Amino acid sequence: MSKFDGQQARYITGAKRNVPGLDGLHRMTGLLLAEHVPAKGRVLVVGAGGGLELKALAEQHQGWFFDGVDPSSDMLALARETTTSFADRINLHHGDVGAAPNGPYDGAICLLVFHHLPLEERLHILHGLRKLLRPGSPFVLAHVSFPKTEPGRSLWIDRHIEFGASTELDVEMQDAARQGMKDRLFILSPAEEEAYLHEAGYTGVTQFYHAFSFRGWIAYI
């Protein structure tokens, strides 16, 4: 038995509990990438820890090769365990986008990451990707996004916690999670999300996914 078996199960269960339609998001991501990524293409995954999106894309597109970057060595180890069946097509690297091998890549994704990062770090990733991706390549991203102004912000945080709350989360734990979202996450409105993508030089920015507190976009280099 792997030392990550329990952790892997908890991670997968937690992600599916908190993100509505996660399997569908992965499938849509693969479909959108495949409009431009060739049959033997290279795809870069930013924030690859855990490995769920890597596994889903590797299953969908058996000719693609992947590089994944993540600053957490523990999460990379979990990603390696999750994607062991596809190890011949997946390389994992410790660090941010600067740790990725030289391109050019045919596409890139960053799922469920940006709401953990302030704007300057997001822009660092976006500019880094521009140096690694072929011109015209697709970039898919998805994360928490809702209005910043009150009372909408607090209402959406309440909804997010209520949706993801499991039977083992008592009222105190839910309150702690709610406060954690307010204190630790960097949540921008959808309009702000699209504005900084344009600011970083991305084109064709289109929202393709909206599931409760999560939204997803495709953009092009």
C-alpha positions, -999 to +999 in steps of 0.1 A: +000+000+000+013+035-009+019+059+019-003+084+000-033+062-004-053+079+024-042+114+015-050+108-022-085+096-013-091+126+009-078+150-017-100+136-045-130+134-023-125+170-011-120+184-046-151+167-059-171+178-029-161+214-032-160+220-070-193+214-088-190+194-119-152+188-115-152+158-139-171+179-165-146+208-160-117+184-168-135+171-199-143+206-211-107+216-206-095+187-227-120+196-255-110+232-256-073+224-256-078+198-284-091+225-307-055+237-310-032+211-294-020+185-319-023+147-314+013+146-301+012+180-284+029+193-253+008+208-225+020+226-194+000+223-161+006+251-136-003+241-101-002+204-109-002+192-073-026+164-066-026+153-102-063+151-109-063+173-140-031+156-153-047+122-149-080+133-166-062+149-196-038+120-200-068+096-201-086+118-227-056+124-250-033+094-252-008+112-275-002+143-254+029+149-232+027+169-200+049+190-178+035+199-144+049+225-120+039+231-083+057+248-054+046+221-029+068+190-029+042+171-009+015+178-035+039+169-063+045+136-046+007+131-045+004+140-082+031+115-090+011+088-071-022+098-088-007+097-123+015+067-120-002+049-149+009+078-172+044+083-159+060+079-194+041+110-206+042+132-175+072+151-159+067+170-127+089+199-116+091+216-082+085+254-084+064+280-101+061+286-138+098+294-139+106+258-131+090+246-164+113+233-191+118+254-222+089+254-246+073+257-269+041+242-255+010+238-274-013+247-245-015+253-208-039+251-179-041+264-143-071+250-124-082+259-089-051+279-082-055+316-089-078+323-060-048+315-037-026+340-054-025+378-053-027+397-086+010+402-090+017+365-087-010+358-113+005+382-137+039+366-131+025+333-142+007+348-172+038+366-185+058+335-179+034+314-200+037+339-229+074+330-231+067+292-231+036+288-254+034+289-291+016+319-306-021+312-307-019+285-280-049+281-256-047+287-219-075+274-197-079+285-161-107+281-135-110+291-099-133+309-074-146+342-087-175+363-075-183+400-067-160+417-042-186+442-029-209+435+000-233+420+006-226+398-024-192+388-013-203+374+020-233+358+005-212+339-020-187+328+006-216+314+027-229+296-004-195+282-011-191+268+024-226+254+025-221+236-008-188+220+003-198+213+039-197+176+046-213+158+075-181+160+096-180+198+094-198+211+125-209+248+128-175+259+143-156+242+115-178+258+089-173+292+106-135+287+105-136+278+069-157+308+061-133+331+079-104+314+062-119+323+028-122+359+038-087+361+052-066+340+029-081+338-005-077+365-032-111+365-049-117+389-078-149+396-097-154+380-131-149+414-148-116+419-130-105+384-140-110+391-176-095+426-174-061+413-161-060+386-188-064+413-214-038+434-195-013+406-198-018+404-235-042+374-239-069+375-265-102+357-272-110+356-235-142+336-231-159+323-200-170+286-206-177+274-171-198+288-142-206+264-114-218+282-082-187+301-069-163+288-096-158+301-131-135+291-159-121+309-190-102+301-221-078+326-235-051+326-262-015+338-265 
